[in-house]
Amino acid sequence: MVIIAAGFLHPEHSGLLEDLKVEFDPRGNVKTNADYLTSVPKVFSAGDMRRGQSLVVWAISEGRRAAHAVDKYLMGESTLPLI
């Protein structure tokens, strides 16, 4: 499942995020580790949902890095480019 989060403050906490019980950072964004993995196993986050409102180029970069992290998580390695 892919969820698009676009906004100005932080993602909407009620609903799916609350149901999953993901952790949030002090600014209200979804908290992740360096591999974009949230506090919930097998749930990843990137872009505005993770870092808050930012430039679209950051969202693109984070999307690519998150895809690489997911591929590595599932396959043990990844050949997807990070740039």
N, CA, C and O atoms as a Tinker XYZ file with bonds, in Angstrom:
   332  protein
     1  N      0.842000   -1.160000    0.000000    73     2
     2  CA     0.000000    0.000000    0.000000    64     1     3
     3  C      0.894000    1.232000    0.000000    63     2     4     5
     4  O      1.885000    1.277000    0.730000    81     3
     5  N      0.565000    2.208000   -0.790000    73     3     6
     6  CA     1.269000    3.479000   -0.816000    64     5     7
     7  C      0.289000    4.553000   -0.388000    63     6     8     9
     8  O     -0.822000    4.639000   -0.913000    81     7
     9  N      0.708000    5.380000    0.577000    73     7    10
    10  CA    -0.142000    6.466000    1.047000    64     9    11
    11  C      0.566000    7.773000    0.749000    63    10    12    13
    12  O      1.718000    7.964000    1.141000    81    11
    13  N     -0.103000    8.658000    0.070000    73    11    14
    14  CA     0.473000    9.957000   -0.248000    64    13    15
    15  C      0.101000   10.937000    0.853000    63    14    16    17
    16  O     -1.069000   11.093000    1.203000    81    15
    17  N      1.119000   11.589000    1.387000    73    15    18
    18  CA     0.887000   12.584000    2.435000    64    17    19
    19  C      1.407000   13.926000    1.942000    63    18    20    21
    20  O      2.609000   14.087000    1.731000    81    19
    21  N      0.535000   14.862000    1.762000    73    19    22
    22  CA     0.926000   16.202000    1.340000    64    21    23
    23  C      0.229000   17.194000    2.258000    63    22    24    25
    24  O     -0.997000   17.195000    2.367000    81    23
    25  N      1.002000   18.021000    2.904000    73    23    26
    26  CA     0.382000   18.952000    3.827000    64    25    27
    27  C      1.374000   19.977000    4.324000    63    26    28    29
    28  O      2.500000   20.054000    3.831000    81    27
    29  N      0.958000   20.768000    5.303000    73    27    30
    30  CA     1.794000   21.858000    5.771000    64    29    31
    31  C      2.283000   21.678000    7.200000    63    30    32    33
    32  O      3.261000   22.315000    7.591000    81    31
    33  N      1.639000   20.839000    7.984000    73    31    34
    34  CA     2.072000   20.660000    9.366000    64    33    35
    35  C      2.693000   19.288000    9.557000    63    34    36    37
    36  O      3.917000   19.151000    9.568000    81    35
    37  N      1.889000   18.318000    9.701000    73    35    38
    38  CA     2.326000   16.937000    9.873000    64    37    39
    39  C      1.216000   16.048000    9.348000    63    38    40    41
    40  O      0.111000   16.526000    9.091000    81    39
    41  N      1.490000   14.759000    9.184000    73    39    42
    42  CA     0.432000   13.881000    8.680000    64    41    43
    43  C     -0.736000   13.795000    9.662000    63    42    44    45
    44  O     -0.572000   14.017000   10.862000    81    43
    45  N     -1.879000   13.481000    9.152000    73    43    46
    46  CA    -3.066000   13.291000    9.978000    64    45    47
    47  C     -2.854000   12.058000   10.855000    63    46    48    49
    48  O     -2.666000   10.954000   10.344000    81    47
    49  N     -2.883000   12.244000   12.152000    73    47    50
    50  CA    -2.601000   11.144000   13.070000    64    49    51
    51  C     -3.772000   10.187000   13.212000    63    50    52    53
    52  O     -3.577000    8.981000   13.359000    81    51
    53  N     -4.983000   10.715000   13.168000    73    51    54
    54  CA    -6.149000    9.851000   13.344000    64    53    55
    55  C     -6.307000    8.958000   12.121000    63    54    56    57
    56  O     -5.934000    9.332000   11.009000    81    55
    57  N     -6.855000    7.797000   12.338000    73    55    58
    58  CA    -7.045000    6.852000   11.247000    64    57    59
    59  C     -5.924000    5.829000   11.211000    63    58    60    61
    60  O     -5.580000    5.240000   12.235000    81    59
    61  N     -5.357000    5.621000   10.039000    73    59    62
    62  CA    -4.375000    4.560000    9.829000    64    61    63
    63  C     -3.154000    4.670000   10.742000    63    62    64    65
    64  O     -2.742000    3.678000   11.343000    81    63
    65  N     -2.572000    5.863000   10.851000    73    63    66
    66  CA    -1.365000    6.012000   11.672000    64    65    67
    67  C     -1.649000    5.701000   13.138000    63    66    68    69
    68  O     -0.844000    5.057000   13.810000    81    67
    69  N     -2.774000    6.152000   13.619000    73    67    70
    70  CA    -3.176000    5.862000   14.994000    64    69    71
    71  C     -3.467000    4.373000   15.165000    63    70    72    73
    72  O     -3.080000    3.766000   16.164000    81    71
    73  N     -4.146000    3.800000   14.190000    73    71    74
    74  CA    -4.469000    2.365000   14.242000    64    73    75
    75  C     -3.200000    1.513000   14.249000    63    74    76    77
    76  O     -3.124000    0.507000   14.955000    81    75
    77  N     -2.201000    1.925000   13.456000    73    75    78
    78  CA    -0.938000    1.179000   13.403000    64    77    79
    79  C     -0.075000    1.419000   14.641000    63    78    80    81
    80  O      0.831000    0.640000   14.937000    81    79
    81  N     -0.366000    2.505000   15.358000    73    79    82
    82  CA     0.403000    2.893000   16.550000    64    81    83
    83  C      1.858000    3.223000   16.220000    63    82    84    85
    84  O      2.770000    2.851000   16.959000    81    83
    85  N      2.068000    3.927000   15.103000    73    83    86
    86  CA     3.423000    4.358000   14.769000    64    85    87
    87  C      3.849000    5.469000   15.728000    63    86    88    89
    88  O      3.013000    6.211000   16.244000    81    87
    89  N      5.140000    5.571000   15.958000    73    87    90
    90  CA     5.671000    6.642000   16.799000    64    89    91
    91  C      5.825000    7.900000   15.964000    63    90    92    93
    92  O      6.066000    7.837000   14.759000    81    91
    93  N      5.682000    9.048000   16.626000    73    91    94
    94  CA     5.852000   10.345000   15.979000    64    93    95
    95  C      7.048000   11.062000   16.598000    63    94    96    97
    96  O      7.385000   10.850000   17.763000    81    95
    97  N      7.682000   11.914000   15.794000    73    95    98
    98  CA     8.778000   12.720000   16.314000    64    97    99
    99  C      8.193000   13.937000   17.038000    63    98   100   101
   100  O      6.976000   14.123000   17.031000    81    99
   101  N      9.029000   14.764000   17.658000    73    99   102
   102  CA     8.509000   15.925000   18.391000    64   101   103
   103  C      7.693000   16.912000   17.540000    63   102   104   105
   104  O      6.879000   17.662000   18.078000    81   103
   105  N      7.902000   16.914000   16.231000    73   103   106
   106  CA     7.145000   17.807000   15.346000    64   105   107
   107  C      5.847000   17.184000   14.842000    63   106   108   109
   108  O      5.085000   17.832000   14.124000    81   107
   109  N      5.589000   15.922000   15.217000    73   107   110
   110  CA     4.358000   15.255000   14.802000    64   109   111
   111  C      4.474000   14.451000   13.529000    63   110   112   113
   112  O      3.476000   13.918000   13.044000    81   111
   113  N      5.680000   14.348000   12.972000    73   111   114
   114  CA     5.900000   13.541000   11.774000    64   113   115
   115  C      6.167000   12.095000   12.174000    63   114   116   117
   116  O      6.501000   11.815000   13.325000    81   115
   117  N      6.019000   11.177000   11.218000    73   115   118
   118  CA     6.272000    9.768000   11.495000    64   117   119
   119  C      7.767000    9.574000   11.740000    63   118   120   121
   120  O      8.600000    9.979000   10.929000    81   119
   121  N      8.087000    8.957000   12.857000    73   119   122
   122  CA     9.479000    8.727000   13.248000    64   121   123
   123  C      9.986000    7.459000   12.561000    63   122   124   125
   124  O      9.310000    6.430000   12.561000    81   123
   125  N     11.191000    7.541000   11.972000    73   123   126
   126  CA    11.793000    6.384000   11.310000    64   125   127
   127  C     13.249000    6.246000   11.720000    63   126   128   129
   128  O     13.835000    7.147000   12.320000    81   127
   129  N     13.820000    5.091000   11.380000    73   127   130
   130  CA    15.260000    4.924000   11.557000    64   129   131
   131  C     15.956000    5.345000   10.259000    63   130   132   133
   132  O     15.312000    5.883000    9.358000    81   131
   133  N     17.247000    5.106000   10.159000    73   131   134
   134  CA    18.015000    5.520000    8.974000    64   133   135
   135  C     17.568000    4.804000    7.700000    63   134   136   137
   136  O     17.823000    5.284000    6.595000    81   135
   137  N     16.902000    3.654000    7.851000    73   135   138
   138  CA    16.432000    2.890000    6.691000    64   137   139
   139  C     14.952000    3.139000    6.394000    63   138   140   141
   140  O     14.318000    2.353000    5.690000    81   139
   141  N     14.397000    4.239000    6.933000    73   139   142
   142  CA    13.021000    4.657000    6.675000    64   141   143
   143  C     11.980000    3.729000    7.294000    63   142   144   145
   144  O     10.794000    3.837000    6.984000    81   143
   145  N     12.409000    2.828000    8.158000    73   143   146
   146  CA    11.506000    1.910000    8.841000    64   145   147
   147  C     10.922000    2.605000   10.074000    63   146   148   149
   148  O     11.654000    3.202000   10.864000    81   147
   149  N      9.603000    2.523000   10.228000    73   147   150
   150  CA     8.936000    3.135000   11.383000    64   149   151
   151  C      9.075000    2.230000   12.602000    63   150   152   153
   152  O      9.772000    1.217000   12.557000    81   151
   153  N      8.415000    2.597000   13.673000    73   151   154
   154  CA     8.423000    1.785000   14.898000    64   153   155
   155  C      7.593000    0.516000   14.727000    63   154   156   157
   156  O      7.621000   -0.365000   15.586000    81   155
   157  N      6.858000    0.421000   13.628000    73   155   158
   158  CA     6.041000   -0.757000   13.337000    64   157   159
   159  C      6.771000   -1.609000   12.303000    63   158   160   161
   160  O      7.078000   -1.116000   11.218000    81   159
   161  N      7.056000   -2.876000   12.609000    73   159   162
   162  CA     7.751000   -3.742000   11.646000    64   161   163
   163  C      7.056000   -3.759000   10.280000    63   162   164   165
   164  O      5.830000   -3.828000   10.189000    81   163
   165  N      7.865000   -3.695000    9.232000    73   163   166
   166  CA     7.413000   -3.759000    7.836000    64   165   167
   167  C      6.665000   -2.518000    7.365000    63   166   168   169
   168  O      6.075000   -2.543000    6.285000    81   167
   169  N      6.671000   -1.435000    8.137000    73   167   170
   170  CA     6.007000   -0.185000    7.743000    64   169   171
   171  C      7.077000    0.887000    7.572000    63   170   172   173
   172  O      7.796000    1.215000    8.516000    81   171
   173  N      7.176000    1.427000    6.366000    73   171   174
   174  CA     8.171000    2.427000    6.017000    64   173   175
   175  C      7.500000    3.774000    5.795000    63   174   176   177
   176  O      6.298000    3.846000    5.537000    81   175
   177  N      8.287000    4.842000    5.896000    73   175   178
   178  CA     7.761000    6.187000    5.670000    64   177   179
   179  C      8.845000    7.047000    5.037000    63   178   180   181
   180  O     10.032000    6.868000    5.307000    81   179
   181  N      8.423000    7.987000    4.188000    73   179   182
   182  CA     9.376000    8.887000    3.527000    64   181   183
   183  C      8.665000   10.173000    3.133000    63   182   184   185
   184  O      7.442000   10.272000    3.228000    81   183
   185  N      9.435000   11.146000    2.696000    73   183   186
   186  CA     8.876000   12.397000    2.197000    64   185   187
   187  C      8.227000   13.232000    3.286000    63   186   188   189
   188  O      8.694000   13.247000    4.425000    81   187
   189  N      7.153000   13.925000    2.941000    73   187   190
   190  CA     6.468000   14.818000    3.874000    64   189   191
   191  C      6.009000   14.098000    5.136000    63   190   192   193
   192  O      6.010000   14.681000    6.220000    81   191
   193  N      5.624000   12.854000    5.003000    73   191   194
   194  CA     5.141000   12.090000    6.154000    64   193   195
   195  C      6.262000   11.943000    7.185000    63   194   196   197
   196  O      5.998000   11.924000    8.387000    81   195
   197  N      7.497000   11.840000    6.727000    73   195   198
   198  CA     8.637000   11.618000    7.601000    64   197   199
   199  C      9.353000   12.898000    8.001000    63   198   200   201
   200  O      9.712000   13.069000    9.166000    81   199
   201  N      9.562000   13.791000    7.055000    73   199   202
   202  CA    10.377000   14.970000    7.357000    64   201   203
   203  C      9.580000   16.266000    7.450000    63   202   204   205
   204  O     10.130000   17.313000    7.793000    81   203
   205  N      8.307000   16.199000    7.149000    73   203   206
   206  CA     7.479000   17.403000    7.182000    64   205   207
   207  C      7.505000   18.100000    5.841000    63   206   208   209
   208  O      8.142000   17.634000    4.897000    81   207
   209  N      6.813000   19.212000    5.766000    73   207   210
   210  CA     6.729000   19.952000    4.518000    64   209   211
   211  C      8.123000   20.324000    4.043000    63   210   212   213
   212  O      8.939000   20.838000    4.807000    81   211
   213  N      8.379000   20.059000    2.782000    73   211   214
   214  CA     9.692000   20.344000    2.219000    64   213   215
   215  C      9.574000   20.469000    0.704000    63   214   216   217
   216  O      8.478000   20.427000    0.146000    81   215
   217  N     10.697000   20.619000    0.067000    73   215   218
   218  CA    10.730000   20.733000   -1.391000    64   217   219
   219  C     10.422000   19.391000   -2.038000    63   218   220   221
   220  O     10.711000   18.338000   -1.469000    81   219
   221  N      9.844000   19.433000   -3.209000    73   219   222
   222  CA     9.497000   18.200000   -3.912000    64   221   223
   223  C     10.741000   17.378000   -4.238000    63   222   224   225
   224  O     10.662000   16.152000   -4.314000    81   223
   225  N     11.876000   18.022000   -4.430000    73   223   226
   226  CA    13.099000   17.258000   -4.730000    64   225   227
   227  C     13.496000   16.389000   -3.541000    63   226   228   229
   228  O     14.052000   15.308000   -3.732000    81   227
   229  N     13.218000   16.845000   -2.307000    73   227   230
   230  CA    13.489000   16.015000   -1.137000    64   229   231
   231  C     12.546000   14.816000   -1.124000    63   230   232   233
   232  O     12.960000   13.706000   -0.790000    81   231
   233  N     11.308000   15.026000   -1.479000    73   231   234
   234  CA    10.338000   13.926000   -1.512000    64   233   235
   235  C     10.754000   12.876000   -2.544000    63   234   236   237
   236  O     10.656000   11.677000   -2.283000    81   235
   237  N     11.213000   13.315000   -3.701000    73   235   238
   238  CA    11.678000   12.388000   -4.736000    64   237   239
   239  C     12.884000   11.606000   -4.237000    63   238   240   241
   240  O     12.938000   10.384000   -4.371000    81   239
   241  N     13.843000   12.307000   -3.667000    73   239   242
   242  CA    15.042000   11.656000   -3.137000    64   241   243
   243  C     14.689000   10.652000   -2.045000    63   242   244   245
   244  O     15.192000    9.529000   -2.041000    81   243
   245  N     13.819000   11.062000   -1.117000    73   243   246
   246  CA    13.423000   10.164000   -0.035000    64   245   247
   247  C     12.649000    8.966000   -0.572000    63   246   248   249
   248  O     12.807000    7.854000   -0.068000    81   247
   249  N     11.820000    9.177000   -1.581000    73   247   250
   250  CA    11.088000    8.066000   -2.182000    64   249   251
   251  C     12.024000    7.030000   -2.769000    63   250   252   253
   252  O     11.806000    5.829000   -2.616000    81   251
   253  N     13.069000    7.496000   -3.443000    73   251   254
   254  CA    14.062000    6.571000   -4.019000    64   253   255
   255  C     14.823000    5.834000   -2.931000    63   254   256   257
   256  O     15.042000    4.626000   -3.026000    81   255
   257  N     15.224000    6.558000   -1.904000    73   255   258
   258  CA    15.963000    5.933000   -0.801000    64   257   259
   259  C     15.077000    4.950000   -0.030000    63   258   260   261
   260  O     15.537000    3.889000    0.394000    81   259
   261  N     13.822000    5.308000    0.143000    73   259   262
   262  CA    12.900000    4.402000    0.827000    64   261   263
   263  C     12.663000    3.140000   -0.008000    63   262   264   265
   264  O     12.613000    2.038000    0.537000    81   263
   265  N     12.518000    3.296000   -1.327000    73   263   266
   266  CA    12.345000    2.133000   -2.204000    64   265   267
   267  C     13.557000    1.216000   -2.110000    63   266   268   269
   268  O     13.414000   -0.006000   -2.076000    81   267
   269  N     14.748000    1.804000   -2.067000    73   267   270
   270  CA    15.986000    1.024000   -1.908000    64   269   271
   271  C     15.959000    0.270000   -0.577000    63   270   272   273
   272  O     16.305000   -0.910000   -0.524000    81   271
   273  N     15.550000    0.951000    0.497000    73   271   274
   274  CA    15.498000    0.334000    1.822000    64   273   275
   275  C     14.478000   -0.800000    1.874000    63   274   276   277
   276  O     14.738000   -1.842000    2.477000    81   275
   277  N     13.325000   -0.604000    1.247000    73   275   278
   278  CA    12.295000   -1.646000    1.217000    64   277   279
   279  C     12.796000   -2.848000    0.420000    63   278   280   281
   280  O     12.626000   -3.988000    0.852000    81   279
   281  N     13.409000   -2.607000   -0.735000    73   279   282
   282  CA    13.950000   -3.682000   -1.554000    64   281   283
   283  C     14.996000   -4.479000   -0.774000    63   282   284   285
   284  O     14.992000   -5.710000   -0.799000    81   283
   285  N     15.883000   -3.778000   -0.088000    73   283   286
   286  CA    16.929000   -4.433000    0.711000    64   285   287
   287  C     16.288000   -5.228000    1.853000    63   286   288   289
   288  O     16.726000   -6.339000    2.152000    81   287
   289  N     15.266000   -4.674000    2.486000    73   287   290
   290  CA    14.557000   -5.352000    3.573000    64   289   291
   291  C     13.934000   -6.657000    3.076000    63   290   292   293
   292  O     14.025000   -7.689000    3.741000    81   291
   293  N     13.308000   -6.604000    1.919000    73   291   294
   294  CA    12.614000   -7.769000    1.391000    64   293   295
   295  C     13.544000   -8.789000    0.741000    63   294   296   297
   296  O     13.331000   -9.995000    0.864000    81   295
   297  N     14.581000   -8.301000    0.044000    73   295   298
   298  CA    15.442000   -9.178000   -0.751000    64   297   299
   299  C     16.810000   -9.459000   -0.122000    63   298   300   301
   300  O     17.526000  -10.359000   -0.561000    81   299
   301  N     17.167000   -8.684000    0.911000    73   299   302
   302  CA    18.482000   -8.858000    1.528000    64   301   303
   303  C     19.552000   -7.995000    0.908000    63   302   304   305
   304  O     20.616000   -7.806000    1.497000    81   303
   305  N     19.289000   -7.471000   -0.267000    73   303   306
   306  CA    20.176000   -6.563000   -0.981000    64   305   307
   307  C     19.355000   -5.801000   -1.997000    63   306   308   309
   308  O     18.212000   -6.160000   -2.277000    81   307
   309  N     19.938000   -4.746000   -2.552000    73   307   310
   310  CA    19.216000   -3.973000   -3.562000    64   309   311
   311  C     20.163000   -3.466000   -4.633000    63   310   312   313
   312  O     21.289000   -3.057000   -4.350000    81   311
   313  N     19.692000   -3.501000   -5.846000    73   311   314
   314  CA    20.442000   -2.901000   -6.958000    64   313   315
   315  C     19.799000   -1.598000   -7.407000    63   314   316   317
   316  O     20.238000   -0.988000   -8.383000    81   315
   317  N     18.754000   -1.169000   -6.693000    73   315   318
   318  CA    18.099000    0.096000   -7.037000    64   317   319
   319  C     19.034000    1.250000   -6.761000    63   318   320   321
   320  O     19.711000    1.261000   -5.733000    81   319
   321  N     19.089000    2.235000   -7.664000    73   319   322
   322  CA    19.979000    3.380000   -7.446000    64   321   323
   323  C     19.469000    4.274000   -6.312000    63   322   324   325
   324  O     18.263000    4.418000   -6.111000    81   323
   325  N     20.407000    4.865000   -5.583000    73   323   326
   326  CA    20.042000    5.793000   -4.512000    64   325   327
   327  C     19.920000    7.215000   -5.011000    63   326   328   329
   328  O     19.378000    8.063000   -4.302000    81   327
   329  N     20.410000    7.511000   -6.219000    73   327   330
   330  CA    20.342000    8.858000   -6.753000    64   329   331
   331  C     19.467000    8.907000   -7.992000    63   330   332
   332  O     19.293000    9.972000   -8.583000    81   331
